[in-house]
Amino acid sequence: MMTSSRIAPTPSGYLHIGNIYSFVITWLLVRKEQGSLSLRIDDLDQQRARKAYIDDIFETLSFMGIDYDTGPAGPNEFFERYSQQLRINFYNQLIDQLIETGLVYACTCSRKTIHLRSQGRIYNGACLNKKLPLDTLGACLRIHVPSATVVNFQDELIGNQRINLSQAMGDFVIKRKEGTPAYQVASLADDEFYGINYIVRGQDLVYSTAAQLYLAGLAGNRNFLESRFYHHQVINGESGAKLSKSSGSQSIKTLRSWGLQPADILQIISKSLPVTPFQTNDYNIYDLLKGINTRQFS
């Protein structure tokens, strides 16, 4: 079976070096196996998505030489054919499948209430036994994760993962209060929709992988259950915190305005990769592929 993976930026800010690091790793893993790479832009959250950020995705990928095999060629084609807004019914079909398991319930708890009643951000199941109608106004939908629910999967980089999902995430949201399908649902549904069988993402999303495997098991999504997984390390900023668009982390757009070229950015990224050092200013991502130490990389 051909390896099929994706890069899935969210248009909630300008892409930063942490995003490119993840994209480059995914690109390298797929290209060394001569697989297929897709571009999927996660624009489900319309409150945060901006046209300028979507434009930046295409501009930055082009600038860095990160090519892909399927997906939109530009913003216009994205809005016409690939936006997640066009697949809402598909996500709702998955939610309906989950409702049929009898594990979905309505929750009217606010974030403040959850924070006060729960340890950290783990929901304590306050609405589980209230039996509220699923169409209760202002309610989100949660999936019940029974106590001691353990999800196991093998990761190609960090080895076997055994995650107690009830402790790690609790009863997590599958549909938000405003009626939008949650990330865990949309991501799982999209990977099925596009036939993705190699999930490459940061180690900060290990719990998300476990949550999606749980949902896939309930919905009978064999494709995701049989996928390969690779959770790479996450690049941190000077403060030690994870780079993020919301925190104003240095964007590629800004680095370009300072005169940095793709080779300069690849040089920064390569410090965290098992690659042959390089000095030339015209170094590109295909040169990086030639210098990758495949034995250490996977």
C-alpha positions in Angstrom: 0.0 0.0 0.0 1.3 3.4 -0.9 2.2 5.7 2.0 -0.2 8.6 2.1 0.2 11.5 4.5 -0.8 15.2 4.9 0.3 18.5 6.2 -2.6 20.3 7.9 -2.0 23.9 8.8 -4.6 25.9 10.6 -5.1 29.5 9.2 -5.2 31.1 12.6 -2.0 33.0 12.2 1.1 33.3 10.0 3.1 30.1 9.7 6.2 30.0 12.0 9.3 27.9 12.0 7.7 25.2 14.2 5.0 24.7 11.5 7.7 24.4 8.8 9.7 22.0 11.0 6.7 19.7 11.2 6.0 20.0 7.4 9.6 19.3 6.5 9.6 16.1 8.6 6.4 14.9 7.1 7.7 15.8 3.6 10.9 13.9 4.2 9.2 10.8 5.6 6.8 10.6 2.6 9.3 11.4 -0.1 11.9 8.9 1.1 9.1 6.2 0.7 8.0 7.7 -2.6 4.5 8.2 -1.1 1.8 10.7 -1.7 1.5 14.0 0.3 -1.7 16.1 0.6 -2.3 19.6 1.7 -5.2 20.0 4.0 -6.0 23.4 5.5 -8.0 23.1 8.7 -10.3 26.2 8.5 -13.1 24.7 10.6 -12.8 27.5 13.2 -14.1 30.5 11.2 -13.7 32.8 14.2 -9.9 32.5 13.9 -9.4 31.8 10.2 -8.3 34.8 8.0 -7.9 35.1 4.3 -4.4 36.6 4.9 -3.4 33.5 6.8 -4.6 31.2 4.0 -2.7 33.2 1.5 0.4 32.9 3.7 0.2 29.1 3.7 0.5 28.9 -0.1 3.2 31.6 -0.2 5.3 30.0 2.6 5.1 26.5 1.1 6.1 27.8 -2.3 9.0 29.9 -0.7 10.3 26.8 1.2 9.9 24.5 -1.8 7.6 22.1 0.1 5.6 20.5 -2.7 2.6 18.2 -2.4 0.7 15.8 -4.6 -2.9 16.5 -3.9 -4.8 19.4 -2.5 -5.6 23.0 -3.6 -3.1 24.8 -5.8 -4.1 28.2 -4.4 -6.6 30.1 -2.3 -9.3 30.2 -4.9 -9.3 26.5 -5.4 -9.2 26.0 -1.7 -12.3 27.9 -1.1 -14.1 26.3 -4.0 -13.2 22.7 -3.5 -11.2 22.0 -0.3 -12.5 24.1 2.6 -13.6 22.2 5.6 -16.8 24.2 5.5 -17.7 22.1 2.5 -17.5 18.9 4.5 -19.6 19.8 7.5 -22.2 17.2 6.6 -19.5 14.5 6.4 -18.4 15.4 10.0 -22.0 15.4 11.2 -22.4 11.9 9.8 -19.5 10.7 12.0 -21.1 12.4 15.0 -24.4 10.6 14.2 -22.5 7.3 14.2 -21.0 8.1 17.6 -24.4 9.1 18.9 -25.7 5.6 18.0 -23.2 4.1 20.5 -25.1 5.7 23.4 -22.0 7.3 24.7 -22.7 10.9 23.6 -24.3 13.4 25.9 -25.1 17.1 26.1 -23.1 19.3 28.4 -24.0 22.8 29.4 -20.9 23.4 31.7 -18.9 26.6 31.1 -15.2 26.6 30.9 -15.1 28.5 34.2 -17.3 25.8 35.8 -15.1 23.0 34.5 -11.9 24.7 35.7 -13.4 25.2 39.2 -14.7 21.6 39.5 -12.0 19.7 37.7 -8.3 19.1 38.2 -6.6 21.0 35.4 -8.7 20.9 32.2 -10.0 17.4 32.5 -13.8 17.4 32.5 -15.3 15.6 35.5 -18.5 14.3 33.8 -20.9 16.6 35.7 -23.5 16.4 32.9 -23.1 12.7 32.2 -26.1 11.6 34.2 -28.4 14.6 33.6 -29.7 13.0 30.4 -30.1 16.4 28.7 -31.6 16.4 25.2 -28.8 16.4 22.6 -30.3 19.4 21.0 -30.3 21.4 24.2 -29.7 25.1 23.4 -26.2 26.2 24.3 -24.9 22.7 25.0 -21.9 21.0 23.5 -21.8 17.2 22.8 -19.3 15.1 24.7 -18.3 11.5 24.2 -18.1 9.4 27.4 -14.7 7.8 28.0 -15.3 5.0 30.6 -12.9 4.9 33.6 -9.6 3.1 32.8 -10.2 3.3 29.0 -6.7 2.5 27.7 -5.6 3.2 24.1 -2.5 1.5 22.7 -0.7 2.3 19.5 2.8 1.8 18.2 4.7 5.0 17.2 7.7 4.8 14.8 9.7 7.3 16.8 8.7 7.1 20.4 7.7 3.5 20.5 4.7 1.8 22.1 2.2 4.2 23.6 -0.3 3.1 26.3 -2.6 6.0 27.2 -5.3 6.0 29.9 -7.7 8.2 27.9 -10.1 8.8 30.8 -7.3 10.3 32.8 -5.6 12.1 29.9 -8.7 13.7 28.3 -11.8 12.7 30.2 -15.1 13.0 28.3 -14.0 15.2 25.5 -16.0 17.4 23.2 -17.1 16.2 19.7 -19.4 19.1 18.9 -19.0 22.6 20.2 -21.8 24.7 21.7 -22.1 26.8 18.5 -22.7 23.6 16.5 -19.3 23.2 14.9 -17.8 19.7 14.9 -14.7 19.5 17.2 -11.2 19.1 16.0 -11.0 15.4 17.0 -14.0 14.6 14.8 -13.0 16.7 11.8 -9.4 15.5 11.8 -10.4 11.8 12.0 -13.1 12.3 9.3 -10.7 14.1 7.0 -8.0 11.4 7.3 -10.7 8.9 6.3 -12.0 11.1 3.5 -8.5 11.5 1.9 -7.3 8.0 2.6 -4.5 9.0 4.9 -2.6 6.1 6.3 0.5 7.8 7.8 -0.2 10.3 10.6 2.8 12.6 11.3 2.4 15.2 14.0 4.0 16.7 17.0 4.4 14.9 20.3 2.1 17.5 21.9 -0.7 15.7 20.0 -0.2 12.2 21.3 -3.4 12.5 23.4 -5.3 13.7 20.3 -4.1 10.6 18.4 -5.4 8.4 21.3 -8.7 10.3 21.3 -9.1 9.8 17.5 -8.2 6.1 17.8 -10.9 5.8 20.4 -13.5 7.5 18.1 -12.3 5.4 15.2 -12.8 2.2 17.1 -16.4 3.3 18.1 -17.2 4.2 14.5 -15.5 1.2 12.9 -13.0 3.3 10.9 -10.4 0.6 10.1 -8.3 3.0 7.9 -7.3 5.1 10.9 -7.0 2.2 13.3 -4.5 0.5 10.9 -2.5 3.7 10.1 1.1 4.3 11.0 2.1 7.0 13.4 5.1 9.2 13.8 5.1 11.8 16.6 8.1 14.1 16.2 9.6 16.4 18.8 8.3 20.0 19.0 10.5 23.0 18.5 10.4 25.4 21.5 11.1 29.1 21.6 13.9 30.8 23.6 11.7 30.8 26.7 11.3 27.0 26.4 7.6 27.2 25.5 6.2 25.6 22.4 6.1 27.9 19.4 2.6 28.9 18.5 0.8 31.4 16.2 -1.4 32.6 19.0 1.6 33.6 21.1 3.1 35.6 18.3 6.0 33.3 17.6 8.4 34.4 14.9 6.7 33.9 11.6 8.3 32.8 8.3 6.8 36.0 6.9 8.8 38.0 9.3 12.0 36.0 8.7 11.6 36.6 5.0 11.3 40.3 5.6 14.6 40.2 7.4 16.2 38.6 4.3 16.4 35.0 5.4 16.3 32.5 2.5 15.0 28.9 2.5 18.5 27.6 3.1 18.8 29.7 6.2 15.5 28.3 7.6 16.4 24.7 6.6 19.7 25.2 8.4 17.9 26.1 11.6 15.5 23.1 11.3 18.3 20.7 10.4 19.9 21.2 13.8 17.1 18.9 15.2 17.4 16.4 12.4 19.9 13.6 11.6 21.2 15.2 8.4 24.6 15.9 6.9 25.6 19.6 7.8 25.5 22.0 4.9 26.9 25.5 4.2 25.7 26.5 0.7 23.2 29.3 0.4 21.3 27.6 -2.4 20.6 24.5 -0.4 17.0 23.3 -0.8 14.6 20.7 0.6 15.5 18.1 -2.0 19.2 18.5 -1.0 18.0 17.9 2.6 16.4 14.7 1.5 19.6 13.5 -0.1 21.5 14.2 3.2 19.0 12.6 5.5 20.2 9.7 7.6 17.3 7.4 7.0 18.4 4.8 9.6 18.3 7.4 12.4 15.3 9.3 11.1 12.7 6.5 11.5 
